[in-house]
Structure formats: C-alpha cells, structure tokens
Amino acid sequence: MAMTMKPALGDILLAAVLIAITIATMAWHITAPLPAYVLAVLTAAPVALRQVTPVLTMVIIAAALAVYILVGYGMFPNAGMGIIVALFTVTTLRPRPVAAAAVLGTVALIVLSYATRPGPFQWPDFFQDNLLVAGAWVLADSTRRWGERTRRLAEEATRAAANERVRIARELHDVVAHHMSVISLQAGVAGYVLDTDLPTARTAITTVSDATREALIEMRRLLDVLRVDPSGELDVSPQPGLALLGELVDRTRAAGLPVEVVITGAPRPLPPGTDLCAYRILQESLTNALKHAGPASARVEVGYGERTLTLRVSDDGRPGHREPANVSGSHGIRGMRERAELYGGVLTAGPAEEGGFHVVARLPMADVP
C-alpha cells in the first residue's frame, strides 16, 4: 500500500507567513481588486505542499504569476518569494533536467514581467532578479549534492557495518569450529582411556586445556573489537597468521589427525589481512578433515610463489566417512571461498580423483613488501 506524505508543519507555517506578508504588502502599497489578491495568495499558499508535490507546487505558483502579470496587476507579489522557494525545492528534490526546466521557467516569468512593465526596460533590476534565481539554484544544487553525499556515506557505513558483522561471524565460526572439534575429540579420548591408559588420558586433557585457553584468547580479541572501553585501551595483540601454522598442526595432530606439512618457496612476511586469511583457510580445512574424514591423514602444502601464495590441504579419508557438511556448498567451504575472494584470491574444494578431499586456495602477493 502506497504511503501518503503529509505536508510538514514548517512548510504550512512558511506558507502562512508568505500569504500574510503578500497580502499586507499589497494592501499597503496598491489598491487591487479581489482577483489580484486571489492570484497573489496562489503564489504563496502552494508552498505548504512543496515537499509533497514540488513540481505541481512550482507549476501552480508559476501559472498564478503569469496570469497576475498578463492581466496587468504589476510585478511579482512580494518580490516573488513563493517562486524562489518553489524553485529551491524542485532543484533539491527532483532530477537536474526537471530543475533546469524550473530555472528556465522562472527566468521566462521574469522576462515576461519586465517586458510587460510600462516605461523603459530596467536592466539593473532585471539582472538582479536573475542573479537571485541563479543564487537560489546554486544553493539548492549544493544542498542536493550534500544530501546525496550524506546518503552515500550512510549507505557505505551500513555496508561496512554489515561486512564487519559477517567478518566477526566468520571469525567466530572458525575459532569455535576448530577448537571445539579438538576439545570434543580429546574429551572423548580421555573418557574412553581414563581407566586403562592414564598417560594418554592425561595428554588428551592437557590438549583440551590448551585448546580451551587459545579459543578464549581468540574470542576475547573479537569481543574487543565490539567493546567500547572508556579507558581507550584496546587489545592490540596480533591476529594469527602462518607463523602459527606449527601450533595449529600440533593441535590437529594431538586431536588424532596425522598431518604432514610441506612448504615450498621462500617464506616471507605477508600483509596482515592475507596472513590471517591464509591461516583461517588452513584452520578450517584441517577442522573439516578432523571432523569429516574419518580415520585418515592430511597433508598441508604452502607454496610461496613470486606473486601467488598457494595453499593446499588434502586428506585421504574414505568416501564413506565423508559427511554431507563437508561439501563445496557448505557454510565452512563457502566462508573460506568468501575469505579468499575478499583478498583477490580463488578457492576450490571437492573430492580428489585419487580419493579423499582437497582444498586449494591461491592468494595474490603482489603487494608484499
């Protein structure tokens, strides 16, 4: 159902003031018949609807002025303030072609008023009136551009906030999915061997403790992004990157998945965003293998090329152990793909021809210092 916009109270008051000033000015300076007063009121009263129907407001005021001039009642009532307000509104609220037509129409009315005025043509007054029209148009156009810029900045801020929410949600997914998978598996191992293999149970419990502590640290980092601290002190601890790949692999091995790591090329520092992206892709891939590959082993390959960082995580899990969640359209795979695309890279994932599952990501390194 379409919404009906109501006149603003300010516009109604403005129209009332213009009507009062127009009638008072006419009554003070000239003796005019009733039709002149009616036309004069029509040059001000439509201002009350200027934000509801700006073009119609402009047309009514312009038509009333044209009739007022052609009948011979004189120059614009009250110096034509009604038409100036209408012109400002049309220029502010309507497309530029419509605004240009409004300007030309106003200038034509000015020409008509001076052309029908008895006596010599008053060039100074004519240029002054047109200068007033030009000033109203420039001011309205500036207001329009300022409004468009404000709306654009607001939309950009909204998109940035939405992107940040998505980023935080993805970070939480990666942190929770990886660490909770490790905790769940190790807690199960500890419970299973508690009465028969105490050293293994103790190792599993230690792994649970370490994974819990690291999960809490990473979640605090994310919460610090959302928290407004009155002291202004924020956690500036670095985000995880490939420098922590060894710790990630050790946790995964401790959780029960043998992992082989192969690094080719010359390792070098990465931009923070790319470094975090690479770490999260490896983390999510190993988590998926840990959760869905069944009895298997995994291989992590990190290739430092001249301009491209290549990441490959593959496992040799049997198809029968592969759960539906670990397919190319799942949330985890989609999240990794979105991460890679955010930094100009590409990611593919799916069953390998020789069996198992693989994830391959390529991230650009052109801006690496």
Disulfide bonds with the S-S distance in Angstrom:
none
